[in-house]
């Protein structure tokens, strides 16, 4: 199939066949990262700019490695939110960057919809590397690739997503992604972190970790943002960990070949016990490896080829 | 000079009138109202109003004119021009200007600027609290004497319940209404749109309807305690309507308004992160829209007021979270409200009551009727003229209109203030 998008803004806009195409492309590019010389000339002469308005290491580095492996030139701009407040608007920053003729802008921004705002106004392509509470589509795609590799399929699986659903763009993208590909999603967490209307996204909702993981093929733990403690969402970390932290005993409730995922970075001992994070079921590091492959695929599909 | 408006369908709920009449204006007042063809036209300007509806001048009791302080968004001149273009002969100007209208000097400044503009009348609303900071009462007596018709901290709720109690009592002392923006700020927190399915999908923090309902409940309880006149601004939620209906049935002296966007749009309008649909209270669901329409129909809501809130691209061409709340409405309010008449939700008399008679009564200002001897504030409407909303042609200085491009049926074709034609598009 042909992939004819200027931007990659969210899972919501993608059709299942587009997702399959991205995953197939990622799988075919994956072996580049396993070669002694991890570089192909595909994107030679292209420029990819990453603009991060939130601190991030793994996503930014993953995009940068992906671009470099395809021989694109990369430039990273990390904007502290405080200086953005004092300085120019997002639009002015983006126009300034565009005037330097990059081919693609990769943006992470604390405001939901910021990449969409830019994509409507810029001629160059935009990849959403995480916008507010809204979406983190490249994370969901790398999660799909990881599950597909482990399970051989993306349909008919039981996927449990556990934690702070309300503030998680990973959860919003993953729920939609797994449902689009034909799996069943159950989300669990304290009711303070389960926004109303979650079931309208097609997910089953429960406050019981045990219920969510029973019979699960995939368990996705979300990072607990520790600043939520001061915002009345939780009582204590100790209690959160007791009721919503994934421990070895929970794995007995799941399918024997269950895989454990986490977008990182981990709060060891809070949402996930070290035994589970480092155990045989964990595919957390495969997720990181697949992140590079998926981002290579997206860079290739958006700015590789002749259509540009 | 005298003006004869001949043969129009005169709709004046205050006189229980909805029949063709000749309307004679002399000396800035309504001089006669008689059956068609009975007032001679010689020596007068005669306006043929057959096929038109003639109503008491529309009054929008909730607008932000931005002057003094934010003249780049709107001025008293441009705002009253927009009002006249929308068929309004008078507006009530909210006090959240810079400085805040919390004293007689600012009130007098607004009145002088409005007089100089010579378009729609302006009724200043004073602040409930000094600087609208929610700490201490402002000078209601002095401001009323200077021309303020009501008091409001609009844009903000009165969070402190004791200050709200004292404000109700102090307002009763001077027989002035309080107009309240009902919202619990702690429940709103960092919310930017209605909390529901759409906010979940867009990843935007929600404002639950409970943030509005809880404050309305509190203030109805306080009103029961203190007496006085309480008017609820921009009611948007299903649950709020139910509370008001119950309070009115119990005899409380509460009145309430809604805005055209609350019966014309739902939170779906925010899809695509359209900041022109960012408004507070937020656009809600289809069930809320249905409840608002029903409440206008059964009289639970007394008035339609557009909450005209001009902002420029500096406040609106931003990420959704960073954009200001508010949209402009003076030039679309009547067209959107007439849809309720075309759709059979309201009779024409009910519409005129909500947009003229009731606002005049609630604010205790002249107008709201075409009875002989009243000020000659008159709006002429063509109910069937279809037109396309084009914000670039607005008299308002701002363009933050979520209805741009809509086709509306019906509009004001002439606006007369004190016997003077201030807007004409016959």
HADDOCK unambig.tbl for C-alpha pairs under 7 A between the chains (distance, minus, plus):
assign (segid A and resid 111 and name CA) (segid B and resid 319 and name CA) 6.38 0.50 0.50
assign (segid A and resid 111 and name CA) (segid B and resid 321 and name CA) 6.06 0.50 0.50
assign (segid A and resid 112 and name CA) (segid B and resid 202 and name CA) 6.97 0.50 0.50
assign (segid A and resid 112 and name CA) (segid B and resid 203 and name CA) 5.94 0.50 0.50
assign (segid A and resid 112 and name CA) (segid B and resid 204 and name CA) 6.26 0.50 0.50
assign (segid A and resid 113 and name CA) (segid B and resid 273 and name CA) 6.27 0.50 0.50
assign (segid A and resid 113 and name CA) (segid B and resid 319 and name CA) 6.79 0.50 0.50
assign (segid A and resid 113 and name CA) (segid B and resid 320 and name CA) 6.93 0.50 0.50
assign (segid A and resid 114 and name CA) (segid B and resid 319 and name CA) 5.43 0.50 0.50
assign (segid A and resid 117 and name CA) (segid B and resid 319 and name CA) 6.77 0.50 0.50
assign (segid A and resid 132 and name CA) (segid B and resid 203 and name CA) 6.88 0.50 0.50
assign (segid A and resid 133 and name CA) (segid B and resid 203 and name CA) 4.51 0.50 0.50
assign (segid A and resid 133 and name CA) (segid B and resid 204 and name CA) 6.63 0.50 0.50
assign (segid A and resid 134 and name CA) (segid B and resid 202 and name CA) 5.52 0.50 0.50
assign (segid A and resid 134 and name CA) (segid B and resid 203 and name CA) 3.76 0.50 0.50
assign (segid A and resid 196 and name CA) (segid B and resid 196 and name CA) 6.70 0.50 0.50
assign (segid A and resid 197 and name CA) (segid B and resid 196 and name CA) 6.31 0.50 0.50
assign (segid A and resid 197 and name CA) (segid B and resid 197 and name CA) 5.31 0.50 0.50
assign (segid A and resid 200 and name CA) (segid B and resid 197 and name CA) 6.87 0.50 0.50
